[in-house]
Amino acid sequence: MIHAVIVGIDVYQDGAIPPLSCARSDARALHGLLERRIPSSERNLMLLENERATRRNIMATIGDELPGIVETGDTVLLYFACHGSPERRSARDRRSLYLIPHDTDYQRIYATAIDMDRDVPCWLERLSEAGAKLVVLLLDTCFSGAAGGRTFTGPVLRNSPKIPGYLEFDDPDPISFRDIDLGQGQAIFSAADGDQVAMENLGLGHGVFTYHLLDALTKKRDGARTVHLGILYAEVCDAVRSATGERQEPVLSTRLKNARLPCLA
């Protein structure tokens, strides 16, 4: 069974957080592809977009609901198209990275956003303990705080003095995958490096990362039913670098054994 929680957020409850243009369409495109290409008996898809993508709903879906239905050997995909933000809990605290749900309070990011260091490892642990064999987190977001993409700087960090010693960032028929081994482990596949911006392209109607991810997932591969995650990364990375003039380069962090994703051509 392949489980997927897909999050896309264009609009935010707090007017201080700028809207995005293509995150919802990114999420819907991935959801639609998985829905069309994987038989209903082999998939469990959950789509959270805009007002439904609150911190409470995201945490409950991934942290509570999903571990309760995952069975031994299952694969889990977690996808986010939204803002990311670097922020500090206080002016003297180290910088942390946050995914920004719909209901995040800009003045209280630590309390109302999703902490990449605190919450995400907990998700991975809970899903692995529930029996998930492979968990892949796909992030079309970034955490640089730079203008022009899916990121912004939190108010505490923005107004904090530099602190010496702190790191500042260096539709064919569905395909059955029931009998296919997709490998095992955990991976985080991010749209951009730590000091870069995850760009949107209004002409494409997508984030640049998601557009090329979908393109790679639907590429015909001489009858192959899966694509190794390393090969997928290399293809998406090359395409994103080319499309952005090398201003954006995806990053893959893994603890994997022969991990693969379905070919959805």
For each residue, the residues with C-beta under 8 A, 3 or more apart:
1: 42 43 44 70 71 74 75
2: 34 38 42 43 44 74 75 76 77 177 262
3: 43 44 45 46 66 69 70 74 75 76 77 132
4: 30 31 34 43 44 45 46 76 77 78 79
5: 46 48 58 61 62 66 76 77 78 79
6: 27 30 31 34 45 46 47 48 77 79
7: 27 48 49 53 58 79 80 81 82
8: 23 24 25 26 27 28 47 48 49 50 53 81 82
9: 12 20 23 24 49 50 53 81 82 83 100 101 102
10: 19 20 21 22 23 24 50
11: 19 50 51 102
12: 9 15 17 18 19 83 100 102 103 104
13: 51 102 103 104
14: 17 103 104 105 106
15: 12
16: 106 107
17: 12 14 83 100 104 106 152
18: 12 83 152
19: 10 11 12
20: 9 10 23 81 82 83 150 200
21: 10 200 202
22: 10 25 26 81 200 201 202 204 205 206 207 210
23: 8 9 10 20 26 27 81 82 140 150 200 207
24: 8 9 10 27 28 49 50 81
25: 8 22 28 29 205 206
26: 8 22 23 29 30 81 140 206 207 210
27: 6 7 8 23 24 30 31 47 49 79 81
28: 8 24 25 31 32 47 49
29: 25 26 32 33 206 210 214
30: 4 6 26 27 33 34 79 210 213 214
31: 4 6 27 28 34 35 45 47
32: 28 29 35 36
33: 29 30 36 37 214 217 218 264
34: 2 4 6 30 31 37 38 43 45 77 264
35: 31 32 38 43 45
36: 32 33 171 174
37: 33 34 171 172 174 175 262 264
38: 2 34 35 42 43 174 175 177 262 264
39: 42 43 174 175 176
40: 43 174
41:
42: 1 2 38 39 176 177 178
43: 1 2 3 4 34 35 38 39 40
44: 1 2 3 4 69
45: 3 4 6 31 34 35
46: 3 4 5 6 61 65 66
47: 6 8 27 28 31
48: 5 6 7 8 52 53 57 58 61
49: 7 8 9 24 27 28 52 53
50: 8 9 10 11 24 53 102
51: 11 13 54 102
52: 48 49 57 102
53: 7 8 9 48 49 50 57 58 82 101 102
54: 51 57 58 101 102 103
55: 58 59 101 103 104 112 113 114
56: 59 60 103
57: 48 52 53 54 60 61
58: 5 7 48 53 54 55 61 62 101 114
59: 55 56 62 63 64 114 119
60: 56 57 63 64 65
61: 5 46 48 57 58 64 65 66
62: 5 58 59 65 66 78 123 127
63: 59 60 66 67 119 122 123 126
64: 59 60 61 67 68
65: 46 60 61 62 68 69
66: 3 5 46 61 62 63 69 70 76 127 130
67: 63 64 70 126 127 129 130
68: 64 65 130
69: 3 44 65 66
70: 1 3 66 67 74 76 127 130 131 132
71: 1 74 130 131
72: 131 133
73: 131 133
74: 1 2 3 70 71 131 132 133
75: 1 2 3 132 133 134 135 136 182
76: 2 3 4 5 66 70 127 132 134 135 136
77: 2 3 4 5 6 34 136 138 261
78: 4 5 62 123 135 136 137 138
79: 4 5 6 7 27 30 137 138 139 140
80: 7 99 137 138 139 140 141
81: 7 8 9 20 22 23 24 26 27 140 141 150 207 210
82: 7 8 9 20 23 53 99 100 101 141 150
83: 9 12 17 18 20 99 100 141 150 151 152
84: 97 98 99 100 139 141 142 143 150 151 198
85: 97 98 100 109 113 143 145 151 152 153 154
86: 95 96 97 98 143 144 145 151 153 154 157 169
87: 95 96 98 109 110 113 153 154 155 156 157
88: 91 92 93 94 95 96 110 154 156 157 160
89: 93 96 110 156
90: 93 156
91: 88 156 159 160 161
92: 88 163
93: 88 89 90 96 156
94: 88 166 167
95: 86 87 88 157 166 167 168
96: 86 87 88 89 93 110 115 116 117 118
97: 84 85 86 115 116 117 143
98: 84 85 86 87 104 109 110 113 114 115 116 143 154
99: 80 82 83 84 113 114 116 139 141
100: 9 12 17 82 83 84 85 104 109 113 114 141
101: 9 53 54 55 58 82 104 112 113 114
102: 9 11 12 13 50 51 52 53 54
103: 12 13 14 54 55 56 112
104: 12 13 14 17 55 98 100 101 109 112 113
105: 14 108 109 111 112
106: 14 16 17 109 154 155
107: 16 155
108: 105 111 112
109: 85 87 98 100 104 105 106 112 113 154 155 156
110: 87 88 89 96 98 113 115
111: 105 108
112: 55 101 103 104 105 108 109
113: 55 85 87 98 99 100 101 104 109 110
114: 55 58 59 98 99 100 101 119 120
115: 96 97 98 110 118 119 120
116: 96 97 98 99 119 120 143
117: 96 97 120 121
118: 96 115 121 122
119: 59 63 114 115 116 122 123
120: 114 115 116 117 123 124 137 188
121: 117 118 124 125
122: 63 118 119 125 126
123: 62 63 78 119 120 126 127
124: 120 121 127 128 135 137 186
125: 121 122 128 129
126: 63 67 122 123 129 130
127: 62 66 67 70 76 123 124 130 132 135
128: 124 125 131 132 135 186
129: 67 125 126
130: 66 67 68 70 71 126 127
131: 70 71 72 73 74 128
132: 3 70 74 75 76 127 128 135
133: 72 73 74 75 182 183 184
134: 75 76 182 183 184 185 186 256 259
135: 75 76 78 124 127 128 132 185 186 187
136: 75 76 77 78 186 187 188 189 229 259 261
137: 78 79 80 120 124 186 187 188 189
138: 77 78 79 80 189 213
139: 79 80 84 99 188 189 190 191
140: 23 26 79 80 81 150 191 198 207 209 210 213
141: 80 81 82 83 84 99 100 150 151 190 191 198
142: 84 149 150 151 190 191 192 196 197 198
143: 84 85 86 97 98 116 151 169 194
144: 86 149 151 169 192 194 195 196 197
145: 85 86 151 152 153 154 157 158
146: 149 151 195 196 197
147: 152 197
148: 197 199
149: 142 144 146 192 197 198 199 200
150: 20 23 81 82 83 84 140 141 142 191 197 198 200 207
151: 83 84 85 86 141 142 143 144 145 146 197 198
152: 17 18 83 85 145 147
153: 85 86 87 145 157 158
154: 85 86 87 88 98 106 109 145 157 158
155: 87 106 107 109 158 159
156: 87 88 89 90 91 93 109 159 160
157: 86 87 88 95 145 153 154 160
158: 145 153 154 155
159: 91 155 156
160: 88 91 156 157 163
161: 91
162: 166 168
163: 92 160 166
164:
165:
166: 94 95 162 163
167: 94 95 170
168: 95 162
169: 86 143 144 194 195
170: 167 194 195
171: 36 37
172: 37 265
173:
174: 36 37 38 39 40
175: 37 38 39 225 262 263 264
176: 39 42 179
177: 2 38 42 180 182 225 226 262
178: 42
179: 176
180: 177 225 226 260 262
181: 258 260
182: 75 133 134 177 226 259 260 261 262
183: 133 134 229 256 257 258 259 260
184: 133 134 256 257 258 259
185: 134 135 254 255 256 257 259
186: 124 128 134 135 136 137 254 255 256
187: 135 136 137 229 252 253 254 255 256 259
188: 120 136 137 139 252 253 254
189: 136 137 138 139 229 233 236 250 251 252
190: 139 141 142 193 250 251 252 253
191: 139 140 141 142 150 198 207 208 209 210 240 248 250
192: 142 144 149 196 197 198 209 248 249 250 251
193: 190 196 248 249 251
194: 143 144 169 170 251
195: 144 146 169 170
196: 142 144 146 192 193 247 248 249
197: 142 144 146 147 148 149 150 151 192 247 248
198: 84 140 141 142 149 150 151 191 192 207 208 209 248
199: 148 149 207 208 244 247 248
200: 20 21 22 23 149 150 206 207 208
201: 22 204 205 206 207 208 211 243
202: 21 22 205
203:
204: 22 201 208 211
205: 22 25 201 202
206: 22 25 26 29 200 201 210 211 214
207: 22 23 26 81 140 150 191 198 199 200 201 210 211
208: 191 198 199 200 201 204 211 212 240 243 244 248
209: 140 191 192 198 212 213 236 240 248 250
210: 22 26 29 30 81 140 191 206 207 213 214
211: 201 204 206 207 208 214 215
212: 208 209 215 216 235 236 239 240 243
213: 30 138 140 209 210 216 217 232 236
214: 29 30 33 206 210 211 217 218
215: 211 212 218 219 239
216: 212 213 219 227 232 235 236 239
217: 33 213 214 227 232 261 262 263 264
218: 33 214 215 263 264 265
219: 215 216 227 235 263 265
220: 263 265
221: 224 227 263 265
222:
223:
224: 221 227 263
225: 175 177 180 262 263
226: 177 180 182 260 261 262 263
227: 216 217 219 221 224 231 232 260 261 262 263
228: 231 232 258 259 260
229: 136 183 187 189 232 233 252 254 256 259 260 261
230: 233 234 252
231: 227 228 234 235
232: 213 216 217 227 228 229 235 236 261
233: 189 229 230 236 237 250 252
234: 230 231 237 238
235: 212 216 219 231 232 238 239
236: 189 209 212 213 216 232 233 239 240 250
237: 233 234 240 241 249 250 252
238: 234 235 241 242
239: 212 215 216 235 236 242 243
240: 191 208 209 212 236 237 243 244 248 249 250
241: 237 238 244 246 248 249
242: 238 239 246
243: 201 208 212 239 240
244: 199 208 240 241 247 248
245:
246: 241 242 249
247: 196 197 199 244
248: 191 192 193 196 197 198 199 208 209 240 241 244
249: 192 193 196 237 240 241 246
250: 189 190 191 192 209 233 236 237 240
251: 189 190 192 193 194
252: 187 188 189 190 229 230 233 237
253: 187 188 190
254: 185 186 187 188 229 259
255: 185 186 187
256: 134 183 184 185 186 187 229 259
257: 183 184 185
258: 181 183 184 228
259: 134 136 182 183 184 185 187 228 229 254 256
260: 180 181 182 183 226 227 228 229
261: 77 136 182 217 226 227 229 232
262: 2 37 38 175 177 180 182 217 225 226 227
263: 175 217 218 219 220 221 224 225 226 227
264: 33 34 37 38 175 217 218
265: 172 218 219 220 221
